[in-house]
Amino acid sequence: MKIFYNKKLKALSREHRKKGTLSEVLLWNVLKGRKIKGYQFMRQKPLGDYIVDFFCSKLKLVIEIDGISHNDKGESDRIRQKKLESLGLSVLRFYEWDVKKDIRAVVQSIENWIAEYEKKSSTS
């Protein structure tokens, strides 16, 4: 299934990649180059009317890092996540301070999610 995106977001996603937060850069250094179980992730990827922090099309997995900018956006984040899920995507969310303080635990959570996904995929 191909997920379309608002073409107006392409330039903005490029800007987001250039101005990544520390936690985004730290997690990207782990995700890029197929370092997690051989899966390819993209950074600041336009999907629908949104730009997500990280996306793996093969897993249909969105990874979001919530920082200070998300403090007052709880309701809009929930709506956004529901819309992404309606496209058949799964969303994992992490707080930026968790990425900074214990990236191993964050990576372990991602690897655990992938293991569950692979287990479900092999039985269906």
C-alpha positions in Angstrom: 0.0 0.0 0.0 1.4 3.4 -1.0 0.9 6.2 1.4 0.5 9.6 -0.2 1.7 12.8 1.3 1.2 16.5 0.9 3.9 17.6 -1.5 4.0 21.0 0.2 5.7 19.2 3.1 8.7 18.0 1.2 10.7 21.3 1.6 9.7 21.5 5.3 10.8 18.0 5.9 14.2 18.8 4.4 14.5 21.8 6.8 13.6 19.5 9.8 16.4 17.1 8.8 18.9 20.0 8.9 17.7 21.3 12.2 17.3 18.0 14.1 17.2 18.0 17.9 19.9 16.2 19.8 17.6 13.3 20.6 16.6 12.9 17.0 20.3 12.9 15.9 21.2 10.4 18.6 18.4 8.0 17.6 19.1 8.5 13.9 22.7 7.4 14.4 21.3 4.1 15.6 18.6 3.7 13.0 20.4 4.8 9.8 22.3 2.3 7.7 19.9 -0.6 8.5 21.6 -1.1 11.9 18.5 -2.4 13.6 17.7 -5.9 12.3 18.4 -4.8 8.7 15.4 -2.5 8.4 15.7 0.8 6.5 14.4 3.9 8.3 13.9 7.3 6.9 14.1 10.6 8.9 11.6 13.4 8.8 9.4 11.6 6.4 6.2 13.2 5.0 3.2 10.9 5.5 -0.3 12.1 4.7 -0.5 15.6 6.0 2.2 15.1 8.6 6.0 14.8 8.9 7.0 12.0 11.2 10.4 11.8 12.9 11.3 8.3 11.6 9.6 5.8 9.3 10.2 2.3 8.2 7.9 1.4 5.2 8.5 -2.3 5.4 7.4 -2.5 9.1 4.8 0.3 8.6 6.3 1.8 11.7 6.5 5.4 12.7 8.8 6.5 15.6 8.1 9.8 17.2 10.3 11.6 19.8 8.2 13.9 22.0 10.1 16.9 23.5 9.2 20.2 25.1 7.4 21.3 21.9 4.8 18.5 22.6 3.9 19.6 26.2 0.8 21.5 25.2 -0.1 19.3 22.2 -1.5 16.2 23.8 -4.8 16.4 22.0 -3.4 17.2 18.6 -0.8 14.4 19.0 -3.6 12.0 19.7 -5.5 13.1 16.6 -2.3 12.9 14.6 -1.6 9.4 15.8 -5.1 8.2 15.1 -4.8 9.5 11.5 -1.5 7.8 11.0 -2.9 4.5 12.5 -5.9 4.8 10.1 -3.3 4.6 7.3 -2.3 1.1 8.7 0.7 2.4 10.5 2.0 1.7 14.0 3.4 4.5 16.1 6.0 4.2 18.8 6.6 7.3 21.0 9.5 8.1 23.2 10.3 11.2 25.3 13.4 13.0 24.2 15.0 12.8 27.7 14.7 9.0 27.5 16.6 9.0 24.2 19.3 11.2 25.8 19.6 9.4 29.1 19.0 5.8 28.1 19.1 5.2 24.4 19.8 1.5 24.9 16.4 1.1 26.5 14.8 3.0 23.6 16.6 0.8 21.1 15.6 -2.3 23.0 11.9 -1.2 22.9 12.2 -0.8 19.1 13.9 -4.2 18.7 11.2 -5.8 20.9 8.4 -4.2 18.8 10.1 -5.5 15.6 10.4 -9.0 17.1 6.7 -9.0 17.9 5.9 -7.7 14.4 8.0 -10.5 12.8 6.4 -13.1 15.0 2.9 -12.0 14.0 3.9 -11.7 10.3 5.4 -15.3 10.2 2.2 -16.8 11.7 -0.3 -14.9 9.4 
